[in-house]
Amino acid sequence: MSLNAIVGANQGTRKDYDFYPTPPEVTYTLLEALELPKEYVIWEPAAGDGAMMEVVHNAGYKVIAQDLAWAAGEDFLHPDTKHEHDFILTNPPWSLAEEFIVAGCEKMHRGMALLLKATFWNTKGHLALFKKYKPRLVMPLTWRPAFVPERGKSPMLDVLWTVWAREGPSVCLYSPLESPKI
């Protein structure tokens, strides 16, 4: 095993648009934890191959899906792109995470959840972003999802869900999530 593999360094080039499909259990666990009303319309602005939205749809929600790679004029980051929705749910390209937070907080109706690297909030550079767009929940996963299964079953990347809401207390809560038994 190489040193790069041990420390989790990028092996090779990044995929276009940071396309790393979200394993189903990651989305399933969030939906179970949030208990969103079934009548909610969920907007997924970085849908990729639809893996996350399949889980959301199968859970009984109406879904609006788009993606930066096949946006056809509907880029989530463009100020004029809007959809009738209740909640935004996505695993954004991590190279555009800040932009997704800003755009999402401006466009969300009831709330939003973004899947981010666990170290995203651990930088001084993101402190101003955190203060301006204070999340309601930060929920780290207690397992490491296999975003690139072909590299093996022991991924080296920790992730967390960050959730924003329009209403409710301004306190940010921390709640680790366990892998579901599915």
GUVO-781973 format. One line per field, with one value per residue: residue in one letter; x, y, z of N, C-alpha, C, O, CB in turn. Coordinates in Angstrom, 2 decimals. Glycine has a CB too. Layout:
N
residu <- a:... $
n_x <- X:... $
n_y <- Y:... $
n_z <- Z:... $
ca_x <- X:... $
ca_y <- Y:... $
ca_z <- Z:... $
c_x <- X:... $
c_y <- Y:... $
c_z <- Z:... $
o_x <- X:... $
o_y <- Y:... $
o_z <- Z:... $
cb_x <- X:... $
cb_y <- Y:... $
cb_z <- Z:... $
***
This chain:
182
residu <- m:s:l:n:a:i:v:g:a:n:q:g:t:r:k:d:y:d:f:y:p:t:p:p:e:v:t:y:t:l:l:e:a:l:e:l:p:k:e:y:v:i:w:e:p:a:a:g:d:g:a:m:m:e:v:v:h:n:a:g:y:k:v:i:a:q:d:l:a:w:a:a:g:e:d:f:l:h:p:d:t:k:h:e:h:d:f:i:l:t:n:p:p:w:s:l:a:e:e:f:i:v:a:g:c:e:k:m:h:r:g:m:a:l:l:l:k:a:t:f:w:n:t:k:g:h:l:a:l:f:k:k:y:k:p:r:l:v:m:p:l:t:w:r:p:a:f:v:p:e:r:g:k:s:p:m:l:d:v:l:w:t:v:w:a:r:e:g:p:s:v:c:l:y:s:p:l:e:s:p:k:i $
n_x <- 0.86:0.52:1.99:0.35:-2.18:-2.47:-2.60:-4.78:-4.57:-5.24:-5.55:-4.52:-6.40:-9.04:-12.53:-14.66:-16.55:-16.40:-17.60:-18.84:-20.78:-23.32:-23.41:-26.24:-26.96:-26.10:-27.82:-30.26:-29.95:-29.85:-32.46:-33.99:-33.16:-33.96:-36.72:-38.53:-41.60:-43.74:-45.02:-43.30:-41.48:-38.53:-35.56:-32.88:-29.98:-27.52:-27.52:-26.18:-25.83:-28.27:-28.43:-28.79:-31.29:-32.92:-33.11:-34.44:-36.83:-37.83:-38.36:-40.68:-40.99:-41.63:-39.58:-37.29:-34.86:-31.65:-28.53:-25.20:-23.63:-25.44:-27.16:-28.43:-28.89:-29.94:-28.46:-27.74:-26.20:-26.60:-28.19:-30.85:-31.97:-34.53:-36.85:-40.04:-40.10:-39.60:-37.42:-33.90:-31.59:-28.48:-25.36:-22.93:-20.56:-17.47:-15.54:-17.01:-18.40:-18.68:-19.95:-22.33:-23.44:-23.94:-25.67:-27.71:-28.67:-29.79:-31.81:-33.35:-36.45:-37.75:-35.69:-32.34:-29.92:-26.57:-24.07:-20.88:-17.26:-15.85:-14.00:-14.64:-15.67:-13.55:-11.71:-10.19:-10.83:-13.46:-14.96:-16.27:-18.23:-19.67:-20.67:-22.24:-24.10:-25.40:-25.57:-28.22:-27.96:-25.16:-24.12:-22.12:-21.14:-20.78:-19.38:-17.39:-18.33:-18.25:-17.34:-15.93:-16.05:-14.44:-11.91:-11.72:-13.03:-12.48:-12.71:-11.06:-12.17:-13.88:-17.20:-19.88:-23.24:-24.57:-27.04:-29.47:-32.07:-35.04:-36.68:-36.90:-34.70:-31.61:-29.44:-26.73:-26.67:-24.97:-24.83:-23.96:-24.26:-25.27:-24.41:-26.96:-28.87:-29.26 $
n_y <- -1.19:2.20:5.29:7.48:6.25:5.44:7.85:8.92:10.54:12.23:10.09:10.07:11.82:14.19:13.48:14.70:17.58:16.99:14.46:12.13:9.66:9.53:7.16:5.05:4.65:6.92:9.03:7.89:7.68:10.38:11.27:9.69:10.71:13.42:13.39:14.65:16.15:14.13:15.38:17.26:18.84:17.97:19.45:18.64:19.87:19.01:16.50:14.48:11.15:10.52:8.94:9.75:10.96:8.85:7.41:9.33:9.67:7.02:7.03:8.35:11.04:13.92:14.82:17.18:17.29:18.29:19.01:20.28:19.41:18.64:20.78:22.44:25.23:25.67:26.36:25.81:27.60:29.99:33.10:33.39:30.88:28.96:26.89:25.57:24.41:22.66:21.83:21.72:19.35:17.93:16.56:18.43:19.44:19.35:21.22:23.43:23.98:26.22:28.10:26.73:26.70:29.45:30.09:28.22:28.92:31.34:30.58:28.59:27.37:26.12:24.62:23.17:20.68:19.82:17.61:17.41:17.46:16.23:17.92:20.42:22.65:23.14:25.18:28.38:30.08:29.44:30.37:32.91:32.37:30.38:31.89:33.82:32.27:30.49:27.15:24.87:22.26:20.09:17.15:14.62:11.63:8.39:6.48:5.63:6.39:4.58:6.21:5.79:2.90:1.14:1.53:0.14:-1.18:0.29:3.31:6.51:8.91:11.16:12.32:14.74:15.79:18.97:21.08:23.51:25.76:27.68:28.52:28.43:27.71:29.55:28.15:25.98:22.55:19.50:16.30:13.09:10.58:7.20:4.31:2.88:-0.15:-1.64 $
n_z <- 0.00:-0.83:0.43:-0.14:-0.28:2.36:3.81:2.62:0.41:-2.70:-5.35:-8.46:-10.98:-10.28:-10.56:-13.18:-12.41:-9.71:-9.32:-7.37:-6.57:-4.06:-1.53:-0.86:1.91:3.22:2.49:3.24:6.05:6.82:6.08:7.77:10.25:10.13:9.69:7.82:6.68:4.65:2.57:1.61:-1.01:-2.48:-3.50:-5.48:-6.37:-7.41:-8.78:-10.16:-11.05:-10.07:-7.79:-5.06:-5.22:-5.94:-3.56:-1.99:-3.44:-3.26:-0.58:-0.44:-1.16:-3.24:-5.96:-7.27:-9.59:-10.69:-12.32:-12.31:-14.43:-16.42:-16.66:-18.60:-18.89:-16.38:-13.77:-10.49:-9.03:-10.28:-9.85:-10.78:-10.99:-9.86:-8.04:-7.16:-4.03:-0.91:0.57:0.26:-0.76:-0.98:-2.20:-2.78:-5.40:-3.89:-4.33:-4.81:-2.54:-0.74:-2.41:-2.92:-0.36:0.11:-2.12:-1.65:0.93:0.30:-1.45:-0.23:1.05:3.36:4.46:4.27:3.45:3.28:2.22:3.43:3.54:6.55:7.66:6.76:8.22:9.86:9.46:9.62:7.58:6.92:8.98:8.95:7.03:8.38:10.52:9.19:7.75:9.64:10.52:11.50:12.36:12.76:11.64:11.99:10.27:11.64:10.40:7.54:4.42:1.29:-1.29:-3.59:-4.54:-5.99:-5.04:-2.75:0.37:2.61:3.06:3.30:4.08:6.10:6.56:6.88:7.58:7.05:8.20:7.48:8.54:8.07:10.16:13.78:16.63:16.93:17.63:17.05:16.72:17.51:16.30:16.09:13.52:13.12:11.17:9.16:9.55:6.96 $
ca_x <- 0.00:1.33:1.81:-0.83:-3.38:-2.55:-3.03:-6.00:-4.30:-5.88:-4.80:-4.94:-7.12:-10.40:-13.56:-15.32:-17.58:-16.28:-18.70:-18.67:-22.15:-23.56:-23.93:-27.63:-27.13:-25.82:-29.07:-31.27:-29.74:-30.27:-33.93:-34.49:-32.87:-34.69:-38.17:-39.22:-42.95:-43.78:-45.53:-42.23:-40.84:-37.09:-34.79:-31.51:-29.35:-26.28:-28.05:-25.27:-26.52:-29.57:-28.37:-29.40:-32.70:-33.62:-33.40:-35.44:-38.08:-38.29:-38.82:-42.02:-40.98:-41.57:-38.20:-36.86:-33.43:-30.86:-27.11:-24.35:-23.10:-26.50:-28.10:-29.17:-29.34:-30.41:-27.34:-28.14:-25.43:-27.06:-29.22:-32.22:-32.46:-35.40:-37.88:-40.95:-39.59:-39.61:-36.13:-32.79:-30.79:-27.48:-23.93:-22.42:-19.13:-16.84:-14.78:-17.98:-19.22:-19.01:-20.93:-23.60:-24.00:-24.47:-26.83:-28.76:-29.27:-30.60:-32.93:-34.13:-37.73:-37.85:-34.41:-31.36:-28.88:-25.46:-23.06:-19.58:-16.13:-15.92:-13.08:-15.03:-15.83:-12.36:-10.73:-10.48:-11.42:-14.89:-15.62:-17.21:-19.34:-20.44:-21.39:-23.26:-25.11:-25.26:-26.40:-29.02:-27.40:-23.98:-24.29:-21.09:-21.41:-19.87:-18.74:-16.84:-18.98:-17.39:-17.70:-15.21:-15.96:-13.37:-10.67:-11.75:-14.11:-12.02:-12.44:-10.29:-12.75:-15.00:-18.14:-20.96:-24.36:-24.81:-28.45:-29.94:-33.53:-35.53:-37.31:-36.43:-33.63:-30.39:-28.37:-26.26:-26.54:-24.05:-25.44:-23.39:-25.19:-24.75:-24.75:-28.19:-28.81:-30.09 $
ca_y <- 0.00:3.41:6.31:8.25:5.51:5.42:9.15:9.33:11.56:12.05:9.18:10.35:13.07:14.29:13.26:15.92:18.13:16.29:13.50:10.95:9.37:9.34:5.84:5.17:4.71:8.29:9.78:7.22:8.03:11.76:11.34:9.07:11.61:14.68:13.14:15.69:15.76:13.44:16.27:18.15:18.70:18.03:19.90:18.13:20.64:18.38:15.14:13.48:10.03:10.33:7.98:10.32:11.22:7.57:7.13:10.31:9.29:5.76:7.33:8.92:12.48:14.42:15.22:17.99:17.01:18.91:18.83:21.24:18.82:18.57:21.82:22.99:26.58:25.75:26.19:26.15:28.73:31.21:33.70:33.29:29.50:28.70:25.86:25.46:23.31:22.86:21.50:21.44:18.24:17.59:16.34:19.32:19.31:19.95:22.40:24.53:23.90:27.56:28.68:26.04:27.17:30.80:30.02:27.45:29.69:32.39:29.99:27.59:27.80:25.66:24.14:22.62:19.82:19.56:16.66:18.06:16.80:16.48:19.00:21.65:23.76:23.20:26.15:29.77:30.69:29.18:30.91:33.98:31.69:29.73:32.92:34.47:31.27:29.54:25.95:24.42:20.98:19.52:15.74:13.77:10.20:7.62:5.51:6.27:5.84:4.24:7.00:5.20:1.50:0.42:1.70:-0.74:-0.99:1.06:4.67:7.33:10.23:11.38:13.32:15.14:16.57:20.27:21.36:24.86:25.87:29.06:28.84:27.68:28.33:29.85:27.33:24.89:21.31:18.50:15.01:12.07:9.61:5.85:3.63:2.12:-1.60:-1.95 $
ca_z <- 0.00:-0.93:1.46:-0.52:0.11:3.82:4.31:1.95:-0.60:-3.99:-6.21:-9.82:-11.19:-9.76:-11.57:-13.64:-11.52:-8.41:-9.32:-6.53:-6.15:-2.63:-1.18:-0.39:3.36:3.67:2.32:4.06:7.45:7.02:6.03:9.01:11.37:10.02:9.70:7.06:6.28:3.36:1.52:1.17:-2.31:-2.26:-4.67:-5.51:-7.44:-7.89:-8.76:-10.74:-11.70:-9.44:-6.69:-3.87:-5.46:-5.94:-2.15:-1.55:-4.10:-2.66:0.78:-0.55:-1.41:-4.61:-6.18:-8.40:-9.71:-11.75:-12.07:-13.00:-15.66:-17.42:-16.25:-19.75:-18.55:-15.00:-12.86:-9.12:-8.54:-10.94:-8.98:-11.31:-10.97:-8.70:-8.19:-6.02:-3.22:0.53:1.18:-0.65:-0.25:-1.99:-1.98:-3.83:-5.69:-2.72:-4.74:-4.88:-1.33:-0.24:-3.32:-2.70:0.91:-0.09:-3.01:-0.99:2.02:-0.31:-2.19:0.51:1.60:4.74:4.95:3.34:4.01:2.38:2.66:3.32:4.21:7.99:8.01:6.10:9.18:10.70:8.96:9.96:6.40:6.85:10.17:8.55:6.36:9.43:11.29:8.36:7.39:10.75:10.37:12.63:12.81:12.13:11.99:11.38:10.19:12.48:9.53:6.34:3.22:0.16:-2.47:-4.72:-4.12:-6.67:-4.27:-1.60:1.32:3.75:2.62:4.23:4.17:7.00:6.06:7.79:7.04:7.66:7.95:7.76:8.57:8.10:11.45:14.92:17.41:16.19:18.20:16.20:17.48:16.98:16.54:15.22:12.93:13.00:9.94:9.31:9.36:5.79 $
c_x <- 0.89:1.06:0.58:-2.12:-3.57:-3.07:-4.26:-5.78:-4.98:-5.00:-5.30:-5.71:-8.51:-11.37:-14.18:-16.44:-17.53:-17.37:-18.33:-20.05:-22.25:-24.09:-25.32:-27.78:-26.88:-27.09:-30.16:-31.16:-30.15:-31.79:-34.55:-34.29:-33.72:-36.20:-38.94:-40.63:-42.96:-44.30:-44.46:-41.79:-39.35:-36.39:-33.36:-30.77:-28.01:-26.52:-27.14:-26.03:-27.86:-29.58:-29.06:-30.90:-33.53:-34.01:-34.52:-36.81:-38.67:-38.79:-40.18:-42.10:-41.06:-40.19:-38.08:-35.35:-32.84:-29.40:-26.32:-23.87:-24.16:-27.58:-28.92:-29.74:-29.84:-29.28:-27.76:-27.44:-25.81:-28.21:-30.65:-32.79:-33.24:-36.37:-38.80:-40.53:-39.78:-38.22:-35.12:-31.92:-29.78:-26.12:-23.25:-20.99:-18.37:-15.97:-15.69:-18.84:-19.61:-20.09:-22.30:-24.25:-24.65:-25.74:-27.99:-29.44:-30.12:-31.88:-33.82:-35.42:-37.84:-36.52:-33.54:-30.39:-27.83:-24.52:-21.70:-18.49:-16.19:-15.01:-13.50:-15.08:-14.59:-11.31:-11.16:-11.17:-12.92:-15.66:-16.63:-18.44:-20.26:-21.28:-22.50:-24.41:-25.08:-26.17:-27.17:-28.43:-26.11:-23.96:-23.23:-21.53:-20.38:-19.26:-18.24:-17.48:-17.98:-17.87:-17.05:-14.99:-14.82:-12.03:-10.65:-12.85:-13.69:-11.68:-11.76:-10.92:-13.94:-15.88:-19.17:-22.06:-24.40:-26.20:-28.78:-31.46:-33.91:-36.05:-36.71:-35.28:-32.39:-29.20:-28.01:-26.05:-25.63:-24.62:-24.85:-24.43:-24.54:-25.20:-26.03:-27.96:-29.72:-29.43 $
c_y <- 1.23:4.36:7.15:7.56:5.52:6.75:9.68:10.40:11.21:11.19:9.39:11.65:13.00:14.02:14.60:16.30:17.52:15.23:12.22:10.63:9.06:7.94:5.96:5.34:6.11:9.14:9.20:7.65:9.47:11.88:10.77:10.01:12.88:14.53:14.28:15.23:15.18:14.33:17.25:17.80:18.94:18.41:19.40:18.81:20.10:16.87:14.08:12.40:9.72:9.38:8.51:10.50:9.95:7.21:8.05:9.97:8.02:5.95:8.05:10.41:12.77:15.05:16.13:17.81:17.77:18.68:19.85:20.71:18.75:19.61:22.41:24.36:26.75:25.41:26.67:27.40:30.05:31.80:33.54:31.88:29.25:27.60:25.96:24.22:23.65:22.75:21.22:20.37:17.85:17.25:17.17:18.96:20.04:21.15:23.64:24.60:25.28:28.21:28.04:26.48:28.53:30.75:29.32:28.22:30.84:31.81:29.06:28.20:27.40:25.20:23.57:21.74:19.58:18.55:17.28:17.18:17.16:17.63:20.35:22.83:23.96:24.17:27.56:30.48:30.48:29.74:31.99:33.39:31.04:30.76:33.57:33.53:30.15:28.33:25.64:23.15:20.69:18.07:14.88:12.31:9.47:6.44:6.27:5.63:5.59:4.99:6.46:3.73:0.73:0.57:0.84:-0.36:-0.22:2.48:5.48:8.69:10.26:12.48:13.65:15.83:17.89:20.69:22.79:24.85:27.34:29.45:27.99:28.37:28.56:29.06:26.22:23.66:20.34:17.14:13.96:11.06:8.26:5.24:2.82:0.64:-1.97:-2.97 $
c_z <- 0.00:0.22:1.15:-0.11:1.62:4.35:3.60:0.91:-1.91:-4.87:-7.63:-9.89:-10.57:-10.89:-11.94:-12.69:-10.12:-8.27:-8.57:-5.96:-4.65:-2.37:-0.54:1.12:3.93:3.61:3.22:5.53:7.74:7.04:7.30:10.20:11.32:10.11:9.03:6.70:4.87:2.23:1.01:-0.25:-2.09:-3.57:-4.50:-6.66:-7.96:-7.97:-9.36:-11.47:-11.05:-8.25:-5.43:-4.05:-5.53:-4.50:-1.66:-2.15:-3.48:-1.23:0.76:-0.80:-2.90:-4.79:-7.40:-8.47:-10.89:-11.40:-12.86:-14.35:-16.76:-17.17:-17.38:-19.39:-17.14:-14.05:-11.49:-8.62:-9.22:-10.13:-9.47:-11.29:-9.68:-9.05:-6.97:-5.24:-1.74:1.12:0.09:0.00:-1.32:-1.39:-3.07:-4.22:-4.57:-3.07:-4.83:-3.61:-0.80:-1.10:-3.14:-1.39:0.73:-0.95:-2.33:0.13:1.49:-0.94:-1.38:1.04:3.06:5.30:3.86:4.12:2.94:3.01:2.38:3.92:5.69:8.42:7.44:7.07:10.04:10.20:9.34:8.80:6.29:8.05:9.82:7.86:7.39:10.21:10.47:8.04:8.42:10.56:11.64:13.23:12.06:12.60:11.30:11.34:11.03:11.72:8.29:5.11:2.10:-1.08:-3.73:-4.39:-4.78:-5.96:-3.01:-0.62:2.57:3.33:3.72:4.49:5.12:6.43:7.12:7.01:7.79:7.22:8.36:7.77:8.67:9.48:12.55:15.63:16.56:16.71:17.22:17.09:16.75:17.32:15.61:14.75:12.78:11.68:10.14:9.06:8.19:4.91 $
o_x <- 1.89:0.03:-0.17:-3.05:-4.70:-3.90:-4.73:-6.72:-5.27:-3.84:-6.39:-5.67:-9.08:-11.07:-14.23:-17.19:-18.54:-18.00:-17.60:-20.46:-21.37:-25.12:-25.55:-28.65:-27.39:-27.40:-30.89:-32.17:-30.73:-32.35:-35.52:-35.17:-34.17:-36.89:-39.89:-40.84:-42.27:-44.05:-44.72:-41.73:-38.95:-36.61:-32.70:-30.91:-27.43:-25.83:-27.32:-26.78:-28.53:-30.65:-29.83:-31.69:-34.72:-35.13:-35.43:-37.82:-39.87:-39.55:-40.75:-43.18:-40.62:-39.69:-38.70:-34.63:-33.45:-29.08:-26.71:-23.72:-23.81:-28.76:-30.04:-30.93:-30.13:-29.17:-28.12:-28.02:-25.39:-29.13:-31.58:-33.98:-32.69:-36.69:-38.38:-40.61:-40.08:-37.88:-35.43:-31.57:-30.16:-25.79:-23.03:-20.29:-18.62:-15.70:-15.19:-19.90:-20.78:-21.04:-23.32:-25.47:-25.79:-26.77:-29.14:-30.66:-31.08:-32.91:-34.94:-35.48:-38.01:-36.25:-33.93:-30.08:-28.16:-24.21:-21.39:-18.77:-16.56:-15.25:-12.79:-14.56:-14.57:-10.12:-12.35:-12.00:-13.60:-16.88:-17.74:-19.56:-21.49:-22.44:-23.58:-25.57:-24.78:-27.39:-26.82:-28.41:-25.98:-23.80:-23.41:-22.20:-19.23:-18.69:-18.64:-17.20:-16.98:-18.70:-17.57:-13.89:-14.29:-11.10:-9.65:-13.51:-14.48:-10.51:-11.88:-10.26:-14.89:-15.38:-19.32:-21.84:-24.28:-26.52:-28.41:-32.08:-33.21:-35.87:-36.09:-34.92:-32.14:-28.07:-28.89:-25.32:-25.52:-24.87:-25.21:-25.37:-23.38:-26.25:-26.18:-26.98:-30.81:-29.99 $
o_y <- 1.31:4.26:7.51:8.21:5.60:6.76:10.77:11.11:10.05:11.51:8.93:12.47:11.93:14.30:15.53:15.44:17.53:15.12:11.37:11.24:8.41:7.56:6.88:6.09:6.45:9.87:9.95:7.94:9.75:12.52:11.32:10.11:13.36:15.45:14.81:14.04:15.68:14.04:18.00:16.63:19.99:17.77:19.71:18.39:20.69:16.08:12.90:12.68:8.75:9.06:7.78:10.22:9.96:6.75:7.60:9.98:7.95:5.13:8.33:11.00:11.96:15.72:15.88:18.14:17.88:18.21:20.24:21.48:18.81:19.37:22.85:24.61:27.87:24.28:27.84:28.17:31.11:31.07:33.55:31.70:29.33:27.39:26.37:23.10:24.79:23.47:20.55:20.48:17.49:17.61:16.67:18.27:21.22:22.00:24.76:25.22:25.49:28.79:28.73:26.62:28.74:31.30:29.76:28.18:31.25:32.48:28.76:29.37:28.27:25.37:23.48:22.01:19.17:18.64:17.62:16.27:18.28:18.24:21.34:23.91:24.87:24.00:27.88:31.36:31.26:29.61:31.99:33.86:31.14:30.52:33.84:33.94:29.00:28.47:26.10:22.97:21.00:17.79:14.47:11.82:9.90:5.53:7.41:4.47:6.30:4.49:6.65:3.33:-0.22:-0.18:0.81:0.67:-0.11:2.84:5.17:9.56:9.49:13.46:12.94:16.36:17.93:20.67:23.24:24.02:28.15:30.59:26.95:29.50:27.84:29.27:25.59:23.73:20.37:16.84:13.93:10.73:8.16:5.60:2.14:0.25:-2.52:-3.35 $
o_z <- 0.73:0.89:2.06:0.37:2.11:5.26:3.91:0.56:-2.19:-5.11:-7.98:-8.97:-10.37:-12.06:-11.13:-12.23:-9.41:-7.21:-9.08:-4.98:-4.07:-2.93:0.23:1.57:4.99:4.54:3.88:6.18:8.79:7.93:7.83:11.06:12.37:10.56:9.60:6.44:3.99:1.06:0.06:-0.64:-1.57:-4.60:-3.51:-7.80:-8.88:-7.32:-9.08:-12.40:-11.43:-7.74:-4.80:-3.15:-5.23:-4.26:-0.97:-1.44:-3.21:-0.72:1.81:-0.67:-3.72:-3.89:-8.44:-7.52:-11.95:-10.31:-13.96:-15.30:-17.94:-17.42:-17.13:-19.58:-16.73:-13.58:-11.33:-7.85:-8.77:-9.75:-8.66:-11.54:-8.58:-10.22:-5.89:-5.75:-1.39:2.05:-0.90:1.17:-2.43:-0.26:-4.17:-3.48:-4.32:-2.22:-4.91:-3.63:-0.46:-0.58:-3.20:-1.32:1.16:-0.57:-2.42:0.25:2.14:-0.95:-1.80:1.42:3.92:6.49:2.70:5.27:1.82:4.20:1.24:4.70:6.04:9.46:7.62:6.75:10.87:10.49:9.36:9.01:5.62:8.12:10.35:8.08:7.28:10.52:11.00:8.05:8.09:10.44:12.73:14.45:10.87:13.79:10.16:12.24:11.12:12.31:8.05:4.79:1.97:-1.84:-4.83:-4.01:-4.20:-6.25:-2.29:-0.78:3.50:3.24:4.90:5.07:4.97:5.88:8.12:5.92:9.02:6.04:9.45:7.10:9.27:9.91:12.30:15.27:15.59:16.27:16.63:18.08:15.53:18.49:14.43:15.48:12.37:11.13:11.16:8.44:8.37:3.88 $
cb_x <- -0.97:1.08:3.06:-0.84:-3.31:-1.18:-1.90:-6.99:-2.78:-6.16:-4.97:-5.79:-7.21:-10.66:-14.64:-15.86:-18.97:-16.37:-19.10:-17.61:-22.71:-24.55:-22.96:-28.39:-26.19:-24.70:-29.52:-31.14:-28.27:-29.69:-34.46:-33.77:-31.39:-34.34:-38.66:-38.42:-43.90:-44.64:-46.74:-41.03:-41.45:-36.55:-34.83:-31.48:-29.14:-25.05:-29.34:-24.41:-25.63:-30.52:-26.91:-28.74:-32.87:-32.75:-32.12:-35.02:-37.85:-37.17:-37.78:-42.75:-39.73:-42.73:-37.31:-37.27:-33.18:-31.18:-26.67:-23.15:-22.56:-27.11:-27.35:-30.30:-30.40:-31.61:-26.08:-27.86:-23.97:-27.51:-28.93:-32.26:-31.29:-36.16:-37.26:-42.47:-38.09:-40.55:-36.27:-31.96:-31.69:-27.33:-23.52:-22.48:-18.77:-16.00:-14.10:-18.87:-18.47:-17.75:-20.46:-23.38:-22.89:-23.41:-26.47:-28.20:-28.17:-29.79:-32.40:-33.30:-38.90:-38.85:-34.62:-30.60:-29.46:-24.71:-23.22:-19.60:-14.76:-15.53:-11.68:-16.39:-17.03:-11.76:-10.56:-9.18:-10.77:-15.14:-14.58:-16.50:-18.81:-19.51:-20.41:-22.63:-24.87:-25.58:-25.52:-30.48:-28.41:-22.63:-25.70:-19.77:-21.38:-20.60:-19.73:-15.27:-20.08:-17.37:-17.30:-13.84:-17.25:-13.25:-10.48:-10.43:-14.67:-10.80:-13.72:-8.90:-13.17:-14.51:-18.82:-20.43:-25.73:-23.72:-29.36:-29.39:-34.12:-36.62:-38.82:-36.01:-33.28:-30.09:-28.81:-24.95:-27.92:-22.61:-26.96:-22.26:-25.70:-25.21:-23.59:-29.25:-29.25:-30.38 $
cb_y <- 0.01:4.10:7.20:8.50:4.07:5.12:10.14:9.80:11.72:13.42:7.69:9.20:13.38:15.68:12.27:15.75:17.91:17.31:13.16:11.18:8.21:10.40:5.11:3.96:3.73:8.93:9.75:5.69:7.82:12.66:10.59:7.73:11.99:15.35:12.96:16.06:16.97:12.20:17.05:18.07:19.71:16.67:21.46:16.56:22.01:18.72:15.10:12.85:8.80:9.83:7.63:11.66:12.01:6.46:7.31:11.75:9.09:4.73:8.19:8.63:13.12:15.45:13.99:19.53:15.51:20.45:17.39:21.60:17.42:17.19:22.92:22.04:26.99:24.81:26.96:24.99:28.47:30.91:35.16:33.81:28.49:29.98:24.42:25.37:23.02:21.87:20.29:22.74:17.02:18.72:14.77:20.77:19.93:18.93:22.13:24.38:23.15:28.45:28.53:24.52:27.25:31.71:29.30:26.17:30.25:33.13:29.25:27.02:27.20:24.54:23.12:23.75:18.47:20.87:15.27:19.43:17.22:15.22:18.66:21.48:23.51:21.85:26.02:30.51:30.15:27.69:31.47:35.00:30.63:28.96:33.99:34.98:30.71:30.23:24.75:24.19:19.84:20.31:15.26:13.90:9.71:7.11:4.34:6.12:6.78:2.70:8.46:5.95:0.81:0.90:3.17:-0.73:-2.31:0.39:5.36:7.51:10.70:11.74:12.82:16.07:15.79:21.34:20.37:25.88:25.07:29.25:28.63:26.32:27.47:31.34:26.73:25.28:20.67:18.68:15.11:11.34:10.11:4.98:2.71:2.64:-2.37:-0.71 $
cb_z <- 1.24:-2.26:1.57:-2.02:-0.40:4.43:4.19:2.94:-0.82:-4.66:-5.76:-10.36:-12.69:-9.11:-11.05:-15.06:-12.13:-7.24:-10.75:-5.38:-6.95:-2.09:-0.22:-0.81:4.03:2.81:0.85:3.94:7.83:5.92:4.79:9.28:11.36:8.73:11.15:5.79:6.37:3.47:2.04:2.14:-3.39:-1.72:-4.82:-5.66:-6.96:-6.95:-9.47:-9.66:-11.67:-10.44:-6.37:-3.51:-6.72:-6.57:-1.29:-1.95:-5.61:-2.68:1.53:0.66:-0.80:-4.92:-6.35:-8.24:-9.88:-11.90:-12.42:-12.13:-15.37:-17.45:-15.58:-20.19:-19.48:-14.77:-13.37:-8.19:-8.74:-12.42:-8.82:-12.71:-11.10:-8.27:-8.33:-6.47:-3.53:1.20:2.14:-0.96:0.14:-2.97:-2.04:-3.38:-7.13:-2.01:-6.10:-6.11:-0.24:-0.22:-4.77:-2.69:2.00:-0.76:-4.31:-0.44:2.95:-1.38:-3.36:1.67:0.80:4.85:6.02:2.59:4.54:2.03:1.94:4.01:3.58:8.76:7.53:5.44:10.08:10.82:7.44:10.35:5.19:6.75:11.13:7.61:5.36:10.39:11.77:7.07:5.94:12.09:9.98:12.21:12.60:12.50:11.61:12.16:8.71:13.73:9.13:6.30:2.74:-0.10:-2.26:-5.01:-4.41:-8.10:-3.88:-0.90:1.71:4.40:2.19:3.70:2.80:8.43:4.78:8.91:7.17:7.25:8.71:6.72:9.77:7.06:11.38:14.50:18.62:16.26:19.57:15.44:17.71:17.56:16.37:15.95:11.57:14.19:9.47:8.37:10.67:5.00 $
***
